[in-house]
Amino acid sequence: MNDDFSYKKEGEFYILQKNTFPRFKATFDYKTPLPELIDIEFSDDSDAKDMARALSEMDTYMKSIRKTIRK
């Protein structure tokens, strides 16, 4: 699953991309105790069910990299 996502730091924010359907780009602010989602943009046309599944996968991925990002 980790190959499905990539992230990088851009300035003060982290950009998380989902590289498989449905693809999206999400911007997070990690200055708060809980990451704040600033923006999310889906690049594939998809229905609500696919989007919900992608967000659930994102949550799982973010939990797996949490300690890496916080450093």
PDB file with one MODEL, atoms N, CA, C and O in Angstrom:
MODEL        1
ATOM      1  N   MET A   1       0.821  -1.189   0.000  1.00  0.00           N
ATOM      2  CA  MET A   1       0.000   0.000   0.000  1.00  0.00           C
ATOM      3  C   MET A   1       0.869   1.258   0.000  1.00  0.00           C
ATOM      4  O   MET A   1       0.452   2.281  -0.543  1.00  0.00           O
ATOM      5  N   ASN A   2       2.054   1.212   0.588  1.00  0.00           N
ATOM      6  CA  ASN A   2       2.867   2.417   0.688  1.00  0.00           C
ATOM      7  C   ASN A   2       3.303   2.940  -0.671  1.00  0.00           C
ATOM      8  O   ASN A   2       3.589   4.131  -0.794  1.00  0.00           O
ATOM      9  N   ASP A   3       3.365   2.089  -1.705  1.00  0.00           N
ATOM     10  CA  ASP A   3       3.697   2.565  -3.044  1.00  0.00           C
ATOM     11  C   ASP A   3       2.545   3.351  -3.658  1.00  0.00           C
ATOM     12  O   ASP A   3       2.739   4.066  -4.641  1.00  0.00           O
ATOM     13  N   ASP A   4       1.359   3.226  -3.095  1.00  0.00           N
ATOM     14  CA  ASP A   4       0.197   3.950  -3.593  1.00  0.00           C
ATOM     15  C   ASP A   4       0.264   5.434  -3.239  1.00  0.00           C
ATOM     16  O   ASP A   4      -0.434   6.250  -3.841  1.00  0.00           O
ATOM     17  N   PHE A   5       1.106   5.785  -2.259  1.00  0.00           N
ATOM     18  CA  PHE A   5       1.175   7.157  -1.769  1.00  0.00           C
ATOM     19  C   PHE A   5       2.603   7.686  -1.812  1.00  0.00           C
ATOM     20  O   PHE A   5       3.572   6.928  -1.769  1.00  0.00           O
ATOM     21  N   SER A   6       2.701   8.988  -1.896  1.00  0.00           N
ATOM     22  CA  SER A   6       3.990   9.654  -1.755  1.00  0.00           C
ATOM     23  C   SER A   6       3.735  10.967  -1.024  1.00  0.00           C
ATOM     24  O   SER A   6       2.641  11.526  -1.091  1.00  0.00           O
ATOM     25  N   TYR A   7       4.753  11.445  -0.332  1.00  0.00           N
ATOM     26  CA  TYR A   7       4.595  12.736   0.347  1.00  0.00           C
ATOM     27  C   TYR A   7       5.914  13.485   0.309  1.00  0.00           C
ATOM     28  O   TYR A   7       6.990  12.894   0.216  1.00  0.00           O
ATOM     29  N   LYS A   8       5.798  14.793   0.384  1.00  0.00           N
ATOM     30  CA  LYS A   8       6.977  15.642   0.431  1.00  0.00           C
ATOM     31  C   LYS A   8       6.623  16.916   1.169  1.00  0.00           C
ATOM     32  O   LYS A   8       5.457  17.301   1.255  1.00  0.00           O
ATOM     33  N   LYS A   9       7.630  17.553   1.690  1.00  0.00           N
ATOM     34  CA  LYS A   9       7.422  18.814   2.388  1.00  0.00           C
ATOM     35  C   LYS A   9       7.613  19.943   1.390  1.00  0.00           C
ATOM     36  O   LYS A   9       8.590  19.964   0.642  1.00  0.00           O
ATOM     37  N   GLU A  10       6.678  20.881   1.383  1.00  0.00           N
ATOM     38  CA  GLU A  10       6.771  22.077   0.558  1.00  0.00           C
ATOM     39  C   GLU A  10       6.559  23.279   1.470  1.00  0.00           C
ATOM     40  O   GLU A  10       5.435  23.572   1.877  1.00  0.00           O
ATOM     41  N   GLY A  11       7.630  23.959   1.781  1.00  0.00           N
ATOM     42  CA  GLY A  11       7.529  25.085   2.703  1.00  0.00           C
ATOM     43  C   GLY A  11       7.113  24.598   4.075  1.00  0.00           C
ATOM     44  O   GLY A  11       7.764  23.730   4.656  1.00  0.00           O
ATOM     45  N   GLU A  12       6.029  25.154   4.595  1.00  0.00           N
ATOM     46  CA  GLU A  12       5.535  24.779   5.923  1.00  0.00           C
ATOM     47  C   GLU A  12       4.569  23.600   5.891  1.00  0.00           C
ATOM     48  O   GLU A  12       4.156  23.119   6.947  1.00  0.00           O
ATOM     49  N   PHE A  13       4.199  23.125   4.701  1.00  0.00           N
ATOM     50  CA  PHE A  13       3.168  22.102   4.576  1.00  0.00           C
ATOM     51  C   PHE A  13       3.719  20.805   3.998  1.00  0.00           C
ATOM     52  O   PHE A  13       4.790  20.778   3.392  1.00  0.00           O
ATOM     53  N   TYR A  14       2.963  19.735   4.200  1.00  0.00           N
ATOM     54  CA  TYR A  14       3.249  18.453   3.578  1.00  0.00           C
ATOM     55  C   TYR A  14       2.215  18.187   2.501  1.00  0.00           C
ATOM     56  O   TYR A  14       1.019  18.411   2.691  1.00  0.00           O
ATOM     57  N   ILE A  15       2.701  17.704   1.365  1.00  0.00           N
ATOM     58  CA  ILE A  15       1.832  17.352   0.248  1.00  0.00           C
ATOM     59  C   ILE A  15       1.807  15.829   0.173  1.00  0.00           C
ATOM     60  O   ILE A  15       2.847  15.184   0.040  1.00  0.00           O
ATOM     61  N   LEU A  16       0.615  15.272   0.262  1.00  0.00           N
ATOM     62  CA  LEU A  16       0.416  13.830   0.179  1.00  0.00           C
ATOM     63  C   LEU A  16      -0.318  13.550  -1.121  1.00  0.00           C
ATOM     64  O   LEU A  16      -1.359  14.149  -1.392  1.00  0.00           O
ATOM     65  N   GLN A  17       0.220  12.643  -1.924  1.00  0.00           N
ATOM     66  CA  GLN A  17      -0.422  12.282  -3.176  1.00  0.00           C
ATOM     67  C   GLN A  17      -0.777  10.811  -3.164  1.00  0.00           C
ATOM     68  O   GLN A  17       0.003   9.971  -2.716  1.00  0.00           O
ATOM     69  N   LYS A  18      -1.961  10.512  -3.659  1.00  0.00           N
ATOM     70  CA  LYS A  18      -2.354   9.120  -3.886  1.00  0.00           C
ATOM     71  C   LYS A  18      -2.107   8.863  -5.359  1.00  0.00           C
ATOM     72  O   LYS A  18      -2.663   9.557  -6.211  1.00  0.00           O
ATOM     73  N   ASN A  19      -1.280   7.876  -5.672  1.00  0.00           N
ATOM     74  CA  ASN A  19      -0.824   7.632  -7.030  1.00  0.00           C
ATOM     75  C   ASN A  19      -1.634   6.596  -7.784  1.00  0.00           C
ATOM     76  O   ASN A  19      -1.356   6.323  -8.951  1.00  0.00           O
ATOM     77  N   THR A  20      -2.632   6.014  -7.134  1.00  0.00           N
ATOM     78  CA  THR A  20      -3.498   5.040  -7.780  1.00  0.00           C
ATOM     79  C   THR A  20      -4.941   5.548  -7.708  1.00  0.00           C
ATOM     80  O   THR A  20      -5.245   6.461  -6.940  1.00  0.00           O
ATOM     81  N   PHE A  21      -5.818   4.957  -8.506  1.00  0.00           N
ATOM     82  CA  PHE A  21      -7.214   5.413  -8.565  1.00  0.00           C
ATOM     83  C   PHE A  21      -7.909   5.292  -7.216  1.00  0.00           C
ATOM     84  O   PHE A  21      -7.749   4.292  -6.517  1.00  0.00           O
ATOM     85  N   PRO A  22      -8.671   6.297  -6.856  1.00  0.00           N
ATOM     86  CA  PRO A  22      -8.751   7.622  -7.448  1.00  0.00           C
ATOM     87  C   PRO A  22      -7.609   8.494  -6.927  1.00  0.00           C
ATOM     88  O   PRO A  22      -7.411   8.620  -5.719  1.00  0.00           O
ATOM     89  N   ARG A  23      -6.880   9.078  -7.835  1.00  0.00           N
ATOM     90  CA  ARG A  23      -5.716   9.885  -7.455  1.00  0.00           C
ATOM     91  C   ARG A  23      -6.157  11.209  -6.846  1.00  0.00           C
ATOM     92  O   ARG A  23      -7.166  11.793  -7.241  1.00  0.00           O
ATOM     93  N   PHE A  24      -5.368  11.669  -5.867  1.00  0.00           N
ATOM     94  CA  PHE A  24      -5.628  12.983  -5.288  1.00  0.00           C
ATOM     95  C   PHE A  24      -4.347  13.585  -4.745  1.00  0.00           C
ATOM     96  O   PHE A  24      -3.330  12.908  -4.597  1.00  0.00           O
ATOM     97  N   LYS A  25      -4.424  14.870  -4.452  1.00  0.00           N
ATOM     98  CA  LYS A  25      -3.331  15.608  -3.829  1.00  0.00           C
ATOM     99  C   LYS A  25      -3.918  16.303  -2.611  1.00  0.00           C
ATOM    100  O   LYS A  25      -4.893  17.045  -2.727  1.00  0.00           O
ATOM    101  N   ALA A  26      -3.331  16.067  -1.446  1.00  0.00           N
ATOM    102  CA  ALA A  26      -3.819  16.653  -0.199  1.00  0.00           C
ATOM    103  C   ALA A  26      -2.693  17.454   0.457  1.00  0.00           C
ATOM    104  O   ALA A  26      -1.538  17.027   0.467  1.00  0.00           O
ATOM    105  N   THR A  27      -3.041  18.599   0.992  1.00  0.00           N
ATOM    106  CA  THR A  27      -2.074  19.463   1.668  1.00  0.00           C
ATOM    107  C   THR A  27      -2.396  19.488   3.156  1.00  0.00           C
ATOM    108  O   THR A  27      -3.535  19.735   3.550  1.00  0.00           O
ATOM    109  N   PHE A  28      -1.373  19.228   3.985  1.00  0.00           N
ATOM    110  CA  PHE A  28      -1.538  19.170   5.432  1.00  0.00           C
ATOM    111  C   PHE A  28      -0.619  20.146   6.131  1.00  0.00           C
ATOM    112  O   PHE A  28       0.490  20.426   5.677  1.00  0.00           O
ATOM    113  N   ASP A  29      -1.104  20.656   7.241  1.00  0.00           N
ATOM    114  CA  ASP A  29      -0.324  21.505   8.145  1.00  0.00           C
ATOM    115  C   ASP A  29      -0.054  20.676   9.392  1.00  0.00           C
ATOM    116  O   ASP A  29      -0.988  20.242  10.067  1.00  0.00           O
ATOM    117  N   TYR A  30       1.224  20.455   9.701  1.00  0.00           N
ATOM    118  CA  TYR A  30       1.607  19.631  10.860  1.00  0.00           C
ATOM    119  C   TYR A  30       2.046  20.462  12.054  1.00  0.00           C
ATOM    120  O   TYR A  30       2.653  19.925  12.980  1.00  0.00           O
ATOM    121  N   LYS A  31       1.754  21.765  12.060  1.00  0.00           N
ATOM    122  CA  LYS A  31       2.148  22.608  13.188  1.00  0.00           C
ATOM    123  C   LYS A  31       1.237  22.416  14.397  1.00  0.00           C
ATOM    124  O   LYS A  31       1.578  22.852  15.496  1.00  0.00           O
ATOM    125  N   THR A  32       0.101  21.782  14.217  1.00  0.00           N
ATOM    126  CA  THR A  32      -0.839  21.546  15.304  1.00  0.00           C
ATOM    127  C   THR A  32      -0.689  20.108  15.799  1.00  0.00           C
ATOM    128  O   THR A  32      -0.135  19.275  15.081  1.00  0.00           O
ATOM    129  N   PRO A  33      -1.165  19.796  17.002  1.00  0.00           N
ATOM    130  CA  PRO A  33      -1.035  18.425  17.511  1.00  0.00           C
ATOM    131  C   PRO A  33      -1.668  17.374  16.594  1.00  0.00           C
ATOM    132  O   PRO A  33      -1.142  16.271  16.449  1.00  0.00           O
ATOM    133  N   LEU A  34      -2.788  17.724  15.982  1.00  0.00           N
ATOM    134  CA  LEU A  34      -3.392  16.850  14.989  1.00  0.00           C
ATOM    135  C   LEU A  34      -3.197  17.497  13.622  1.00  0.00           C
ATOM    136  O   LEU A  34      -3.446  18.693  13.471  1.00  0.00           O
ATOM    137  N   PRO A  35      -2.751  16.725  12.610  1.00  0.00           N
ATOM    138  CA  PRO A  35      -2.549  17.318  11.296  1.00  0.00           C
ATOM    139  C   PRO A  35      -3.846  17.957  10.786  1.00  0.00           C
ATOM    140  O   PRO A  35      -4.929  17.383  10.907  1.00  0.00           O
ATOM    141  N   GLU A  36      -3.712  19.139  10.222  1.00  0.00           N
ATOM    142  CA  GLU A  36      -4.878  19.842   9.692  1.00  0.00           C
ATOM    143  C   GLU A  36      -4.867  19.736   8.169  1.00  0.00           C
ATOM    144  O   GLU A  36      -3.901  20.129   7.516  1.00  0.00           O
ATOM    145  N   LEU A  37      -5.952  19.200   7.615  1.00  0.00           N
ATOM    146  CA  LEU A  37      -6.099  19.108   6.171  1.00  0.00           C
ATOM    147  C   LEU A  37      -6.444  20.494   5.642  1.00  0.00           C
ATOM    148  O   LEU A  37      -7.492  21.049   5.974  1.00  0.00           O
ATOM    149  N   ILE A  38      -5.565  21.047   4.824  1.00  0.00           N
ATOM    150  CA  ILE A  38      -5.740  22.385   4.281  1.00  0.00           C
ATOM    151  C   ILE A  38      -6.532  22.328   2.974  1.00  0.00           C
ATOM    152  O   ILE A  38      -7.411  23.157   2.740  1.00  0.00           O
ATOM    153  N   ASP A  39      -6.216  21.340   2.120  1.00  0.00           N
ATOM    154  CA  ASP A  39      -6.843  21.247   0.805  1.00  0.00           C
ATOM    155  C   ASP A  39      -6.723  19.818   0.305  1.00  0.00           C
ATOM    156  O   ASP A  39      -5.759  19.120   0.619  1.00  0.00           O
ATOM    157  N   ILE A  40      -7.706  19.386  -0.475  1.00  0.00           N
ATOM    158  CA  ILE A  40      -7.633  18.090  -1.150  1.00  0.00           C
ATOM    159  C   ILE A  40      -8.275  18.254  -2.518  1.00  0.00           C
ATOM    160  O   ILE A  40      -9.336  18.861  -2.662  1.00  0.00           O
ATOM    161  N   GLU A  41      -7.603  17.699  -3.517  1.00  0.00           N
ATOM    162  CA  GLU A  41      -8.090  17.810  -4.883  1.00  0.00           C
ATOM    163  C   GLU A  41      -7.959  16.454  -5.572  1.00  0.00           C
ATOM    164  O   GLU A  41      -6.855  15.937  -5.743  1.00  0.00           O
ATOM    165  N   PHE A  42      -9.092  15.887  -5.963  1.00  0.00           N
ATOM    166  CA  PHE A  42      -9.090  14.629  -6.699  1.00  0.00           C
ATOM    167  C   PHE A  42      -8.836  14.920  -8.167  1.00  0.00           C
ATOM    168  O   PHE A  42      -9.435  15.837  -8.731  1.00  0.00           O
ATOM    169  N   SER A  43      -7.960  14.155  -8.789  1.00  0.00           N
ATOM    170  CA  SER A  43      -7.671  14.358 -10.205  1.00  0.00           C
ATOM    171  C   SER A  43      -8.388  13.350 -11.092  1.00  0.00           C
ATOM    172  O   SER A  43      -8.388  13.504 -12.313  1.00  0.00           O
ATOM    173  N   ASP A  44      -8.994  12.332 -10.516  1.00  0.00           N
ATOM    174  CA  ASP A  44      -9.785  11.359 -11.266  1.00  0.00           C
ATOM    175  C   ASP A  44     -11.262  11.555 -10.970  1.00  0.00           C
ATOM    176  O   ASP A  44     -11.644  11.865  -9.841  1.00  0.00           O
ATOM    177  N   ASP A  45     -12.088  11.372 -11.990  1.00  0.00           N
ATOM    178  CA  ASP A  45     -13.531  11.358 -11.752  1.00  0.00           C
ATOM    179  C   ASP A  45     -13.867  10.075 -11.012  1.00  0.00           C
ATOM    180  O   ASP A  45     -13.521   8.981 -11.457  1.00  0.00           O
ATOM    181  N   SER A  46     -14.538  10.216  -9.888  1.00  0.00           N
ATOM    182  CA  SER A  46     -14.884   9.040  -9.089  1.00  0.00           C
ATOM    183  C   SER A  46     -16.134   9.340  -8.287  1.00  0.00           C
ATOM    184  O   SER A  46     -16.505  10.496  -8.084  1.00  0.00           O
ATOM    185  N   ASP A  47     -16.772   8.276  -7.837  1.00  0.00           N
ATOM    186  CA  ASP A  47     -17.985   8.467  -7.055  1.00  0.00           C
ATOM    187  C   ASP A  47     -17.625   8.576  -5.566  1.00  0.00           C
ATOM    188  O   ASP A  47     -16.472   8.401  -5.173  1.00  0.00           O
ATOM    189  N   ALA A  48     -18.626   8.865  -4.772  1.00  0.00           N
ATOM    190  CA  ALA A  48     -18.419   9.080  -3.336  1.00  0.00           C
ATOM    191  C   ALA A  48     -17.828   7.840  -2.660  1.00  0.00           C
ATOM    192  O   ALA A  48     -17.022   7.961  -1.737  1.00  0.00           O
ATOM    193  N   LYS A  49     -18.220   6.670  -3.110  1.00  0.00           N
ATOM    194  CA  LYS A  49     -17.715   5.429  -2.510  1.00  0.00           C
ATOM    195  C   LYS A  49     -16.209   5.294  -2.738  1.00  0.00           C
ATOM    196  O   LYS A  49     -15.468   4.945  -1.820  1.00  0.00           O
ATOM    197  N   ASP A  50     -15.758   5.572  -3.966  1.00  0.00           N
ATOM    198  CA  ASP A  50     -14.326   5.503  -4.263  1.00  0.00           C
ATOM    199  C   ASP A  50     -13.551   6.550  -3.468  1.00  0.00           C
ATOM    200  O   ASP A  50     -12.462   6.273  -2.965  1.00  0.00           O
ATOM    201  N   MET A  51     -14.110   7.745  -3.357  1.00  0.00           N
ATOM    202  CA  MET A  51     -13.445   8.803  -2.593  1.00  0.00           C
ATOM    203  C   MET A  51     -13.332   8.430  -1.123  1.00  0.00           C
ATOM    204  O   MET A  51     -12.290   8.643  -0.504  1.00  0.00           O
ATOM    205  N   ALA A  52     -14.395   7.877  -0.564  1.00  0.00           N
ATOM    206  CA  ALA A  52     -14.376   7.470   0.847  1.00  0.00           C
ATOM    207  C   ALA A  52     -13.335   6.378   1.073  1.00  0.00           C
ATOM    208  O   ALA A  52     -12.628   6.402   2.081  1.00  0.00           O
ATOM    209  N   ARG A  53     -13.231   5.426   0.155  1.00  0.00           N
ATOM    210  CA  ARG A  53     -12.234   4.363   0.271  1.00  0.00           C
ATOM    211  C   ARG A  53     -10.828   4.956   0.207  1.00  0.00           C
ATOM    212  O   ARG A  53      -9.949   4.556   0.970  1.00  0.00           O
ATOM    213  N   ALA A  54     -10.615   5.907  -0.700  1.00  0.00           N
ATOM    214  CA  ALA A  54      -9.300   6.537  -0.839  1.00  0.00           C
ATOM    215  C   ALA A  54      -8.924   7.296   0.431  1.00  0.00           C
ATOM    216  O   ALA A  54      -7.769   7.249   0.854  1.00  0.00           O
ATOM    217  N   LEU A  55      -9.868   7.986   1.036  1.00  0.00           N
ATOM    218  CA  LEU A  55      -9.590   8.717   2.273  1.00  0.00           C
ATOM    219  C   LEU A  55      -9.285   7.769   3.426  1.00  0.00           C
ATOM    220  O   LEU A  55      -8.445   8.067   4.275  1.00  0.00           O
ATOM    221  N   SER A  56      -9.964   6.631   3.455  1.00  0.00           N
ATOM    222  CA  SER A  56      -9.677   5.624   4.477  1.00  0.00           C
ATOM    223  C   SER A  56      -8.260   5.070   4.292  1.00  0.00           C
ATOM    224  O   SER A  56      -7.530   4.873   5.264  1.00  0.00           O
ATOM    225  N   GLU A  57      -7.884   4.825   3.042  1.00  0.00           N
ATOM    226  CA  GLU A  57      -6.528   4.355   2.759  1.00  0.00           C
ATOM    227  C   GLU A  57      -5.494   5.412   3.158  1.00  0.00           C
ATOM    228  O   GLU A  57      -4.422   5.086   3.668  1.00  0.00           O
ATOM    229  N   MET A  58      -5.832   6.685   2.916  1.00  0.00           N
ATOM    230  CA  MET A  58      -4.941   7.779   3.298  1.00  0.00           C
ATOM    231  C   MET A  58      -4.742   7.787   4.815  1.00  0.00           C
ATOM    232  O   MET A  58      -3.620   7.967   5.288  1.00  0.00           O
ATOM    233  N   ASP A  59      -5.802   7.596   5.567  1.00  0.00           N
ATOM    234  CA  ASP A  59      -5.715   7.571   7.020  1.00  0.00           C
ATOM    235  C   ASP A  59      -4.758   6.476   7.483  1.00  0.00           C
ATOM    236  O   ASP A  59      -3.910   6.705   8.345  1.00  0.00           O
ATOM    237  N   THR A  60      -4.899   5.300   6.911  1.00  0.00           N
ATOM    238  CA  THR A  60      -4.026   4.181   7.261  1.00  0.00           C
ATOM    239  C   THR A  60      -2.579   4.502   6.915  1.00  0.00           C
ATOM    240  O   THR A  60      -1.677   4.224   7.704  1.00  0.00           O
ATOM    241  N   TYR A  61      -2.354   5.078   5.757  1.00  0.00           N
ATOM    242  CA  TYR A  61      -1.002   5.446   5.342  1.00  0.00           C
ATOM    243  C   TYR A  61      -0.413   6.502   6.281  1.00  0.00           C
ATOM    244  O   TYR A  61       0.738   6.390   6.704  1.00  0.00           O
ATOM    245  N   MET A  62      -1.193   7.509   6.597  1.00  0.00           N
ATOM    246  CA  MET A  62      -0.695   8.578   7.471  1.00  0.00           C
ATOM    247  C   MET A  62      -0.320   8.044   8.846  1.00  0.00           C
ATOM    248  O   MET A  62       0.663   8.493   9.436  1.00  0.00           O
ATOM    249  N   LYS A  63      -1.080   7.107   9.357  1.00  0.00           N
ATOM    250  CA  LYS A  63      -0.730   6.504  10.648  1.00  0.00           C
ATOM    251  C   LYS A  63       0.597   5.762  10.553  1.00  0.00           C
ATOM    252  O   LYS A  63       1.369   5.744  11.512  1.00  0.00           O
ATOM    253  N   SER A  64       0.866   5.149   9.399  1.00  0.00           N
ATOM    254  CA  SER A  64       2.109   4.389   9.245  1.00  0.00           C
ATOM    255  C   SER A  64       3.335   5.284   9.114  1.00  0.00           C
ATOM    256  O   SER A  64       4.444   4.845   9.420  1.00  0.00           O
ATOM    257  N   ILE A  65       3.164   6.541   8.664  1.00  0.00           N
ATOM    258  CA  ILE A  65       4.305   7.439   8.492  1.00  0.00           C
ATOM    259  C   ILE A  65       4.349   8.559   9.518  1.00  0.00           C
ATOM    260  O   ILE A  65       5.226   9.421   9.449  1.00  0.00           O
ATOM    261  N   ARG A  66       3.439   8.565  10.448  1.00  0.00           N
ATOM    262  CA  ARG A  66       3.302   9.662  11.416  1.00  0.00           C
ATOM    263  C   ARG A  66       4.628  10.034  12.086  1.00  0.00           C
ATOM    264  O   ARG A  66       4.961  11.216  12.174  1.00  0.00           O
ATOM    265  N   LYS A  67       5.369   9.063  12.548  1.00  0.00           N
ATOM    266  CA  LYS A  67       6.623   9.355  13.247  1.00  0.00           C
ATOM    267  C   LYS A  67       7.670   9.926  12.293  1.00  0.00           C
ATOM    268  O   LYS A  67       8.509  10.721  12.715  1.00  0.00           O
ATOM    269  N   THR A  68       7.641   9.549  11.052  1.00  0.00           N
ATOM    270  CA  THR A  68       8.574  10.060  10.060  1.00  0.00           C
ATOM    271  C   THR A  68       8.318  11.538   9.801  1.00  0.00           C
ATOM    272  O   THR A  68       9.261  12.325   9.726  1.00  0.00           O
ATOM    273  N   ILE A  69       7.064  11.920   9.665  1.00  0.00           N
ATOM    274  CA  ILE A  69       6.704  13.303   9.371  1.00  0.00           C
ATOM    275  C   ILE A  69       6.964  14.200  10.561  1.00  0.00           C
ATOM    276  O   ILE A  69       7.418  15.329  10.377  1.00  0.00           O
ATOM    277  N   ARG A  70       6.700  13.756  11.748  1.00  0.00           N
ATOM    278  CA  ARG A  70       6.841  14.576  12.952  1.00  0.00           C
ATOM    279  C   ARG A  70       8.287  14.949  13.266  1.00  0.00           C
ATOM    280  O   ARG A  70       8.520  15.853  14.070  1.00  0.00           O
ATOM    281  N   LYS A  71       9.258  14.284  12.660  1.00  0.00           N
ATOM    282  CA  LYS A  71      10.667  14.559  12.970  1.00  0.00           C
ATOM    283  C   LYS A  71      11.096  15.888  12.405  1.00  0.00           C
ATOM    284  O   LYS A  71      12.250  16.285  12.569  1.00  0.00           O
TER     285      LYS A  71
ENDMDL
END
